[in-house]
Amino acid sequence: MRGVVLGLWMYLLSPGVSAATVQAEVGIGVSDAPTIWVGQRVIVNLDLWSTGFTFSDQRIHLPEVVGGLLMKTDSATGKLSETRSGKTWQGLRYDLSLFPQRPGTLSIPPIDVSFQVSAGYGQPSTAFELRTDPLTLEVVLPPGFIDPNGVITSNDLTVTETWDPDVDSIRVGDALTRMVTRRAEDVSAVLFPPLPTPAIDGLASYPKAPQVTDQTERGRLVGERTESVTFVAQREGPITIPEWRVRWWNPDTETLEEKAFEARTFDVMPNPALGESAASGSFRAYLGRLPVASVIALTLLLAGGALLLFRHRLIRQLQVWRAQRAVSEPARFRQVTRACNEGEAATAYNALVAWMTCLDALSLPVTLAALVKRFPDARLTTAADGLQRALLDPGQVWDGRAMATALRGVRKRALTSTVGTAQRALPPLNPGPPASHRADA
């Protein structure tokens, strides 16, 4: 049942506390909307009420929602106050964000909430452990979509694409980097589906870890996902990167919107630096008649000249190799453990999301809940709960060493099953002559 506000209230007294002392209750509800779409951000109001004076040590244990993603996207709270039967009740409102991922009936399980309330200055606090009622919603798949996976619902989405270098012709062994940024209102960045990287004959592709950020201000949420893929040409001739389209549902206008990026064709030219001239055999014979000292000097001279002539190409290939090494699975995991050991909750979460993209066993969206579900472990469950609490309260001191320890066990299990080999493998520094290569994108 839905009214202007769905109010599902549960009134509870802490055991051993009389009715004349501090009382508390919790409630959950959502604003009424004509239609709730797949992928749409639904604001869930979680309210803490008490007859006491101040709240402290609030802890919210978000449950896993089957068919949806429930998360805390804003650390700010709203202050509430009302009078009931002549008694003043103080309240705190937490705005949770629910993103339905499939059509039909969606149920939010009871949410466990704990907090302490003081009756006044200098008075002892009373501890409460409360639980909301479940909340049920009906979700609709937007017209034009058959598969609900990856549906983005937003009234304002922008997509930009850039190429470096932005050219029409390259040579064998050259690298091209394509960067795509998607930015949308009322969408968490973790919900954007990954950038498509089709297998293309003669072109090796090396995707980097996505940069995922959510910006919140006074309830406004803007998610941004930036991805880049480095392509390395492996053969001569024309190579085409196919067209790709971005589709999303605008809930304000109730229309399906789309933006297309045209296919790009590159002419791949021979690379003299990767081949051998016909006179090279005669040249080697000539070198064989020279004194050893002269050969060494000439070799050093030629090597220095080659470095000067092809320094830009070598630097670019070295940058590609280093970039791939920096975003390999081991490097990403080192970033996670470093942030955990340093107690940086937000940094650790972002690094954890980037590392989880290496795990083929995880399906989108990549979340802590998905990791715990895929690799059930008591230590991981406890550590994930602690990380979530730290994200809810940025001022809280977080000891992430338990998370680092739990993740080492998870990583060992993950790498012995299925790990994204395409992202763990490092590309060769030089692709070599075109005749000996095939596409491995």
C-alpha positions, 0 to 999 in steps of 0.5 A: 500500500502506498500513500503520499509516504509509505510509513511502516513504523515499529515501536519498540522499548529497550528491555528493562527501560520503563515507559517513563524513560527514553523511548525509541522507534525506527521507520522506513518509507519511500515517496510515492511515484507513479511508476518505479522503473528498472535502474531508477534511483528510489529514495528510501527514508530510514528514520530514527526516532526517540524521546531522548536528547541526543543520538550517538553510535548509530549503526545501520546494517544494510541487507542484500536486496534480491533484484536490486542494489541498496546503498548509502550514497550520502553521509548527511542526515536530516533532523526531525522533530514532532510532538506526540501526545504532548511529548517531543520526539527527536529524529534523524533521517537517512536517505538510502538509495535503492536501484531496482535491477529487474522488473516485478515485485521487489522486497527490501528485507528488514533493516537492523539499526542500533544506536544510543540515546541520552535523556539529556546533558550529563545523563547516561545513554540508553542503547537500542537495537531495532529493526524495520518492517520489510518494504515491498515495491513494484518495478517496471521494465522501461519500454524498448528494453528486453534484458534488464541487465545494465539498464540506466535510468536518468533524466540527464546523461552525457557521454564523451569519447576521445582518442589519443592520438586522434589520427586516421592512419598508424603504423604496425606497433603503434598504440591508440587510446580510446577514453569514454566518460559517462556521467548521469544524474541519480545513477551510481557509477557502479551501475554503468555497464562496462565499455564494450571491447569487441575482438578485432582481427589485427588489433590487440586491446588492453582495457584499464581499470575504470575510474568510478566516482559518485558525487553527492550534495544535499541529496543530489547524486551524480555518478561518473565512470571513465574507462580507457582502452589501449589498442595496439596495431598488429598487422598492416591494412585497414582495421575498423573499430565498430560503432557502439551505442549508449541507450538509457531511459528518461523517467521524466519524459518517459522516452528511450534516448540513445547516442551513437558513436560512429565506427572508426577505420584506421589505415595501418601502414608498414613499420620499418622499425619492425622489419629487416631490409634486404641489404641487412645480410650484406651489412652483417657480412661487412661487420664480420670483416671489421676489428672487434673494437670497431664493431662495438663502437659502430654498434653503439653508434647505431644503437644511439642513433636508433634510440634518437630516431625512434625514441617517441615510439619506444616511449609510447610503447613503454608507456603502454606496457607500464600502464598495463602493468599498473592495472594488472590484477596483482597491482590492483590487489596491492592497492586494495591491501595498502589502502586497507592497512592505512585505514582509508575506507573510501580509497579502499572501497574504490580500489576494491571495486577496481580489483573486483572487475578482474573477477569473472565470477562476479556479475554486475553490479560489482558490490561488496554484497556480490563479493560476500555472496560469491565467496562466503566467509565469516571474516569477510562478512565481518570485515565488509560490515565494518567497511560499510559502517566506515563509509556511512560515517566518514568521521569514524576511525576504521582499522582495515587490517581485518579486511586486508587479511580476509581479502587475501583468502578471497583472492587465493580462492578466486585465482584458483577458479576463474580470473579475468586473464585478459586483464591479468596478462601483461602485453609484450613491450614490442609486438614484433613483425606483423607476419608473426602475429594474430589478434588476441583482443 
